[in-house]
Amino acid sequence: MNRGTEVYYITYGTEPDATSKKYTGSVQIATGEVKDVAIAKKEKGPVAKETFGIVKKIGNY
């Protein structure tokens, strides 16, 4: 990342922006979706998305 670039994230909603939570360290998530974006000099990069959850075993598989 370039100097002056900041990362913002959300755990709900549609798209993160400069008013979202600023990433400063570890984020704890049990289940759900995280979206983040890097912003440098007021230019927004592409939004990244990751989904987390618990896989439940069903049947005899």
Order of alpha helices (4+ residues) and beta strands (2+ residues): beta-beta-beta-beta-beta
